[in-house]
Amino acid sequence: MYEGKIILLVCDGMADRQVKELGDKTPLEYAETPNMDELAEKGVTGLMDPIAPGVPPSSDTAHLAIFGYDPEKEYPGRGLFEAAGYGYKISDDEVAFRCNFSTVRKRGNELIVVDRRAGRISGSEAEALAKELQKIDEIDGVKVKFVHTLEHRGFLILKGEGLSANITDSDPHEIGAPVLESVPLESAVDFEDAQKTAQTVNKFVLQTFSVLNTHPINVERIKHGKLPANIVLPRGAGKRIKLENFEERWGMKPACVAAGPLYRGVAFELGFKLINVEGATGLPNTNIKGKFEAAVNALENYDFVFVHIKGTDNLSHSKDAKGKAEMISRIDNALPIIMDAVKEGVTFVLTADHTTPCSMGIHSGDPVPLLIVGPNVRRDFVKNFDEISVVRGGLHRIRGKELMNILLDVTHRAPEYGLRPSPKRVRYLPKIWNALKLNE
């Protein structure tokens, strides 16, 4: 029934390193995963470097690569994806930034980062602080718009003439480091525009500290032993570029089941249909079964369904190894929904977008485990799905950008190298073949 159709499940940050408190096992090794193990026994496994060996990927670049795009040449900047995932389509005279509510303390003339996520502030507190920041609507003739999205996250839009995305981040990406001054990239060919944009960002950051540092919400948070969200740190400046539509590139009609704005944004910009699921939160409490049911239902109208689970990464950043293992088991418990589709011919892919070791709480360059199971997949001898077992798998070690070619092959969509069939014939080969059979 689902022959030639694909479900790709990305468990964000699921890959890890061995954790002492888990008996020197990774959370994936430690977790109860009978369904993942059964799928591994029926499929082919291996390791994947989303970008390249030893390179810690960001989530957006990793997903671009997994979808078969080259982040070196086809990366518009994270800010564009964050805004797009929340339904904001930036125009050519705008620059978008991913932002975090963060906690800083003054040390002389410096602002030192205490927590990049302000204790994962969320809900009404974050919304109220964002509303205060929305009063900053213009800086030196540049229009300013700040939007809160999920938990500590948000995005910033700068609008005006002569703006550039070729600037550095304010976020140092490190606890105990000072907030950085944004400056033009050394490679910036539009130096004056980049300098203007960087100066605007720097003024915005300082204004957020001025507004938030003594805000009543933060005063109360401190009283209750919570970290104040007393600054906003922008990063990942992005401007609109032309990205080829996923269906045009790969000949498959795509859909996306995700709650996190970044992942929805990447999918939206590549032409995926965004499917909403009740109870999908982008947090560990998300509706996993609902997501999997929505993915299977989407196979009726779509050829390639991308499903994203964020909770594994949330727990990794919180350094909660046992919580991460429990989250992995919850994902495994819901997998029979997809396994039924595998029995009906769907090709299922299970992987992570990057490794987030609980010992570090940040992304690392370790490869991630990869599993492919389906009617045309050549099995290997691996019987467990984890970072260690799949080292012996038949896929060996690939890069993220190579995954789509493998999926085209196992779904009989790949043209023979050296031949030049028309794109339309490649794209709709199964339909043409069925038509030919009817005429026999």
N, C-alpha and C positions, 0 to 999 in steps of 0.2 A: 504493500500500500504506500509506503514511504520511500521506495527505492530511489536512490539518487538525492535524497534530501538530507540536510545536515543540521544537527544541533551542536553548537559550540558552547560549553559551559566553562567560564573563567571564574575560578574562586580566587578573588583578589588577595595577593600576598600569602597564599596558602603554604607555599614552599618555605622551609625553615632549615635551621641547623639543629644538631643534637642538643638537647636541653638536659642538664644534670638532674633537675627535679622530676623529669619524666623517665629516669633511668637511662640517661644518655640516648634517648630516642628523640626523633623529631615529633612534633605534634601529630603529623600525618601517620607516622609509624605507630605512635601511642594510641591513637584514636581507634575505636571500633568501626571498621569500614568493610563489612562483608560484601556489600554490593559493589563498591569500587574494586575490591579484590576479584570478585566474580567477573566483572567487565575486563579487568586486566588479563585474566586467564583466557578470555574469549577473543582478545584483541591483540594489538601490537603497542609496545610502549617504548619510551626512551626519554632522553633529556632534551630540553630546549633552552637555548640562550635567546631571550626575547630580542635583544639588540646584538650583543656579541659577548664572547667569553670574558668574564670579569668586569663587565660594564653594568653598574646598577641602573636599571631603567626607571624612568618615571612612568606612571600608569598610562598616560596618554600616548607617549612614544611607544610603549610596549604594545598597546592595543593597535595602534597604526601598523606596526610591524606584523603582528599576528594576522591582521586583515589584508596583508600583502602590499603595504605601502612602504616607501623608503623614508624614514624620519630625517635622514640627512638632506633630502631634497623636497619632501612633501610635509613639512611640519610648520603649521601657521602660528604656533605658540599656544600654551595651555589656556591662556585667558579666553581665547575665542571659543574653545570647547566648553569651558565652564559656563560662559554666557549662553551658548547655544543650547546646552543641556537644560537650561532654565527657561527656554523659549525666547531668548533675546538674540536676534540676528543682527550682528554688528554691521554697520555701513563702512564704506571705504574711508571715511574721514574720522573713524573711531579706532581707538586702541583699547583692548580688553585685558584685564589682569585677574588671575586667581588671587584671592586674599584670605588671610587667616586673622580672626581675632586672636591676639597673643597677649602674653604677660611680660612686661619689662620692668626693670628697676633702674633708677638713676645711679650712675657712678661717675662723678665729676661731670664732664660734658657729654658723656656717652649714655645711651640707653641699652642696658644689657638684657638679653632675652633669657627669661626664667622658664617660660613654657611657650612653645610655638602654637599651642592650641587652647591656651587659657583654660586649662582644666576641662577641655571639651565642652565649653559653654554651649547651651542650646536653648530652644524653646522661646518663651516669652521674654526672657532676659536678653537673649541675642537679638530678638526682633526689636525690642525697645532701644537697645544701643544703636542698632542700625538706623532706626528712625531718627535718632539724634544726629547721626553722621550724614543723613540725607539733607540736612540743612547746609552742608558744604556743597553748594551747587555750582560754584565757579571759582577758578583760580587763575588769575592773570589772563582772563579772556578765554580760558579753556573750560568747557562745560564738564561737570563732574557728576557721576551717578554711581552710588554704592548700593548694592543689593545683597541682602543676606539670603543664603540658600539652605544649607543643612548643617546642623551643629555649629561648629566654630567657623564654618566656611562662608565665603561670599565672593562676589566679583565686583570689580571697579571698571567703569567705562569712562574714558576721556574722549571728548569730542571737540574737534576744531581743525583749523588748517595747520599744515606743517607739523603733524605728529608722526612719531616713529615707534616701531616696536623693537628697535635695535638698541635696547638699554639693559642694564643689569638689574638684578633683584634687590629689593630692600631686605628681604628675609635672608638671614645668613645660613638658614637650614641647620643650625647648630645651637644647642643650649649653652649658655654662658658666653656667647659671642655678642658683640655689639650689633645693633641695628645698622645696616649698611647704607651708605649714601649711594643712590642710584646714579650711574654715569653711562655715557654712550659706550657701546661695545667697541673694541678696538677695530673690528671689521666693518663698522658702520660707514657706509658710503654717504649717508644723509646726516652727517655729523651735526649740523645746526639744528635740524629737526629733532634728532635724538637728544641733543643737549636740552632743548626746550622741554621735551617730554619728561626727561629725567628730573629736571628742576621742578616740574609740576608734581611729579610723584613724591619727591622729597618734601615739598610743602604740604601735600596731602597727608603724608605719614605724621609729620609734626603736628598738624592740626587735629588728627585723630587722637593723638596722645593728650593734647590740650583739652579736648572735649571729654574724653573717657576717663582720664586719670582720677578725677575727683567726682565722677558721676555717682549719684546716690546708689545705683545698682551695684557698682563696684565697691562702694563703701560698705554696703551690706554684705557683699560676698566676703570681704576681708574679715568682717566681724564674725562670720560663721566659718572661718577657716578655709574659705575657698580662694582660688586664684582670681585676681581681677582681670577682666578683659580690657586692658587699658591702652591698647594700640591696635592698629590694623597694618599688617605687613603684606604689600603686594608682591607678586612674582609672576613669571611666565607671561610677559607682555606678548600679545598676539594681535595680528591684523589679518584681514581676510585675504586668502589666496585661493586660486583655482585648484580644487581637489576633484579628481575624477570620481564619478559615481561608482559605487561598489558593483552595481548590476552591470554597468557598462564594462567594467574591468574584468569581472569574473563570470558574467552570464547567469547570475543567480539573483532571484528577487529576495532581498534581505529584510529581516525584522529584528527588533531589539527588545529584550525584556530586562530592564534595569531600572533602579531607582536613583542612583547617584547621578548628580548633574553632569559630572565630567564624562562618564561613560555614555550617557544619553547624548551628550553633546558630540562626542566623537562619532557615534552612530548616525546622528541626525545630519552632520556635515557630509557623511558619505552616502546619504540617501536611504538609510534604514527606516522602516516604519517603526515608530515608537509605540510599544504596547504597555499600557498602564495596568497594574495589578493592585487590587485592594490589599492593604496591609504590607505592601512592599515599602520598606523604610530606608534602605541603604545602611542599615545598622544590624547588629547581631540579632535583634528581635524580628527580623524581616520574615515575611510569609514565603518560606522556601517552597512549600508544596504548591502554593498558588502560582508562583513563578514557573515551576516545572509544568504545571497543568496548562498555563497560558502558552508556554513554548510548544507543547505538543499540539495544542489546538491551532496554533499559528501555522503548522505544517500544511494545513488544508489550503492555504493561500500563498505561502512563502517557501522558498527553497532552502534558505540559510537562516537559521534562527540563533542569534547570539543571546546568551543568558549570563548575567553578571551577578555575583554574590560578593558583597563588600565586607560582611561581618568578620571574615577571617583576617582581613587586613586591619580592621579596627582593633581587634584583640592583640594583634602582633605589635601595633604601635603602643598599646597599653602594657606590653610585656607580660601578658596574661597567657602563659603557655597552656595551662590546664583548660582555661576558657576557650582557647583556640581549638584544642583537641575536641572539646565538647561540641563546638560549632561544626567542626568537620564531621563528627558523628551525626549531627542533625541533618547535614546535607546528605550524608550517605543514607539515612533513614528514608529520605524522600525520593531517592533515585529510582525505585521501582516504577515510578510514573514514567520516567524516560526509558527505562529498560524494556517496558512493554512496547514502546515505539521502536526500539532496536530490534525486537523480535519481528516487527512488521517491516523491516528494511531500512530504517533510518541509520545514518552514519553518525555516531556520537563521538565528540571530542571533549576530553576533560583535561584541563591544565590550569596554570596560574599565570598571571601577567608579570610577576616578579617574585623574588624571595624577600620576605621580611622577617629576619630572625628576631625572635622574642628577646634574645639576649641583648640586641641592639636597639630595637624599636624603630629602625629605619631600614630602607631598602638596601640590599646588597647585590653583588654581581654573580651570586651562585646561580647555576641553571635550575630550571623548574621541571617537575615531572610532567610527562605528556602521555596520554592514552588515546588511541583511536580504535573504535570497534564498529564493525558493520559487515554487511554481506560480502563485500569484496576485499576485506582486509586479511592479509596473510598473518596468521598468528605467530607469536614467539613463545618462549618457554616461561615467561614471567607470570607469577601467580599472585603477586601482591602489588598494590599501587602505593608507592611511597618513593621518596627521593633516592633511597639506596637501592631498592629492588630493581627499579627501572633502568639502572646503569647497564644491566644485562639485556635490555630490550632490543628488538629488531630495528627500531628507528634510530638507534645509536644516539648521536648528539647532533641536533640541527639548530639553525637559527630561526627566529620568529618569522622572518620574511619568506622562508621556504615552506611554511605550513600549508598555505593555500594551494600551491602546486601539488602537494601530496593529496590534498582533499579533492582537487579536480581529478586526479588519477583514480582514486578509489571510488569515485562516483561516476566514472566513465565520461568525464567532460574534457579530458586533456587531449589536445590535438597532438599528433605525432610530430616530433621535432624535425624541422626541415620542410614540412608540408605547409601549404598556405591556404587552408580553407577559409571561406568567408566568415567574418565574425558572427553573422546571423546563424550560419550552419552550426558553428561550435556552440553558440548560445542555446539553440533549441534542438540540438541533436536528438534527445529522447523523443520529442514530439514528431520530428521528421521520420525517425525510425518507426514509430508507431503507425504513421501514415503510410509508409511503404509496406508495412505488414498487412494493412487493411487492403492494399491494392494487389496483394499476391493472389 
